[in-house]
Amino acid sequence: MVIGIRSMRAGGVLVACVFAAATILLPTHIYAVGSSLDLPGKSAEETIQIAKHALERLDANCIEQDITLGAQWRCKTPFYSPLNLDIFVSTIPDKSIIRADSRTRQSYAFVDLVANETGQPPYEQSYAEKSVLLSLGATLVSPALGYWYANSNTMIKAKSVFLPLLGFLAGDLALFWVSSKMYFTNGFDPFGNSMATMLISMGAYRAIMMLPFSLQVVAHNRFAGLKITYRF
């Protein structure tokens, strides 16, 4: 019986980790987006300085890359940064081009920042900063709620919000079913191993999701704190 209980606990935590990894890693490849901006009359050196200044305004640590994929300059934020940007500067006759790629619409927000910096017509959308504590609390209630808070009313929301939201809801329901199976089988025992299994597995799922959602809110606040306008 003890081995069975331990297996149930381990299984619940394992399922939580699987759902967490899937919901974090899959959107990176499926929903990757990019945006670019033409800067007529600018040399590559001038455009690189514009990109660096925009990164400084975001307080972003960006590491220059040797592999530029045909561009004159490439800079990428490290994996631990709340900002997820891969920036390129290239030139064609009479103009330079800044391109940014990212997991979410951070690439659009960065290009919008450059557009604001270079005096181009303002966009229509502006945003207030969000609360990291509220993000943590929402995720503690349900990862689906935390995901919705991180991706609502923001310039850097994921390209698709509805389907991942359903995925987080499904993950929560699946974890509840797996971890509570023994609880409902053995009857009501609020201090027993079955309740502990449920709390550990569902708590692990929430704890894992707190970090990426909080980082997204931090990234939103970096852009919102600039007090500029955005297209989305």
N, C-alpha and C positions, 0 to 999 in steps of 0.2 A: 504493500500500500504506500509506504514512504517513497519507494522508487517511482511509483506511478504518479504521486503528487509532484515529485521533483521533475519528472518528465513533462507533466502538464505545465509547470511553471516555465521550464526551459522552452517548451514549445510555444507558449504564449509570447514570451519575449522575442523568440526567433521570428514569429509571424510579424510582430511589431516592427522589427528591424527590416524585414523583407518589404513590408508596405512602405516604410520610411525611405528605403533606398530607391524603390521604384518611383515614388512620387517626386523625389528630388532629382534623380538622374535622367529619367525618361524625358521630361520636358526640355532638358538641356539640348538634346539632339532634335527632338521633334519640333520644338517651337523657337529655335534659334532665329533671331531677326537681325537685320542690319539696316543702316541708314547712311546716307552720304550727303555732302554739301559741296557745291562748286564755289570756288573763290577766284573770280576773274582777276587777272593782273597781279596775282600773288605768286612769288617764287616758292620753291619747296622749303627753303630756309625760313621764310616769313611764316608760312603755314605751319611749320613745325613749332615755331615759337607761339603761335596762336593756340595750337593744341596743348602745348605745355602749360600755357597760362590758364586755359580752361580746367585742366587737371589740378592745377594749384588752387583754383577757386573751390574745387570740390574736395580739397585736402586729400587727394587720391595718390597713393603710392603706385607709380606705373613703371614697369621694368622694360627698358628698351630691348628689342629682340634682334638677333642676328639674321634670322630668316624673315625677310620682308615680303615674300611672295610677289615680287615684281614692283613693290612700292619703294619710295626713297627712305621711308622711316616707318617703323612699327613699334608700338608700345602696348604692353599688356599688363593689366592689374593682376596681382598675385591671387592665388586661389582662396586665401583667407580673408581677402578684402570684402567689405560689404558691396563694393562696386565691382561689377562684372563687365569689363570693357576690353575690347581688342581693337586698337585704333591704328589706322593706316593713313599715310600721307603720300600721294602720288601726284605727278604732273603730266599734263598734255599741253600742246601749244596754247599759249595765252592764258592758262589758268591752272590752279592746283585744286586737288580734291581731297577732302577729309572724309574717310569712311570709318564707321564704328560698327562693330559686331558685338552682340551680347546675348545672354540667355532670355532676357525679357526686353521691354522697351527702353531699357537704360541707354541703348544705342541711339534711339530717337531723341531722348532727353539730352544726351551729350551733344548731338548735332544741333539741337535747338539752342543749347547754351552757346555754342560757337556762333550760331546765327545772330543771337542777341548781342554777343560780344563784338561782332563785326558790323553792327548797325543795320542789319536787314529788318524788314517790317516785322513788328511783333505778332505773336500768335494770340489766340483767344483765351487759352486756359491758364489758370493760376491755382496754386494749391497751398493749403496750410500744412504745418508739420503735424505728425502723428505721435501718439504715446507708445513708447516701447513697453511700459508696464501694462497698458491696456492690451497690447498684442500678446503679451505673456498670459494675461488672465483669460483672454478669449481662447487661446490655444489650450489652456488648462481645462476649460469647459469642453471644448471639442476642437481637434485639429482643423476640421472643416470651417469652423467659425474663425479661427486664427488665420486661415488662408484667405477667407473672404475679407477680413479686416485689412490684411496686408495688400490685397489687390483691388480694393475699392477706393474710388476717389484718389487716384494716384497717376502720375505720368509714366510710371514704370511697371504697370500691371502686365501680367502674362498675356500673351496673344490670345489664349483660350482660357477662360476662367471657369466656365460651367462644368466641363468634363473633369478637370482635376478636382473640382469641388465635390462632384459625385464620387470620385475615387476616394477622397478622404472620408466621406460619409460611409462608403462601402467598407473601407478599412476599419473604421470604428465598429461597425456592426459585426464584421467578421471576427474581430478580436473579442468583442463582447460574447459572441456565441461560443468561440473556442474556450475562452477562459472561464466562462460561467457554466459550462456543461456539467462539470462535476458538482458545482454549487447547487444547481437545480436538481441533480440526481440524488444528492445526499440530504437534501432538505435544508431548512433555514438554520444557519450557524454563523452568525456575524463575526465570530472570533476564530473560525476554523480555517483550515488550509485552503479551502475552495475560495473563500472571500479574498484571502491573501493572493492567490493566483490571479484573480480578476484584477485586483488593484495593481499588482506588479506589472502585468502585461499591458494593461491600458495606460498605466502611469508611464511606462517606458516609451510607449508610442508618443505620448504627449511631450515627454522630455526631449525626445529626439527632434520633434518638429518645432520646438521653441526656438532653436538656434537659427534655422534658415528663415523663418518668418520674422524674427527680430532683426536679422541682418537686412532683410528687405525693407523693413520700416526705417532702419538707420539710413539705408541708401536713399529712400524717399525723402527723408529729412535733409540729407545733403543737398539734393536738388531743390527742394522746397525752400530751404534757407537762403537760396540765392535771390529770391524775390524777382524771378523773371517769368516769362510766359512760355507756354508749351503748346504744341499742336494737338496733343491727345490729353 
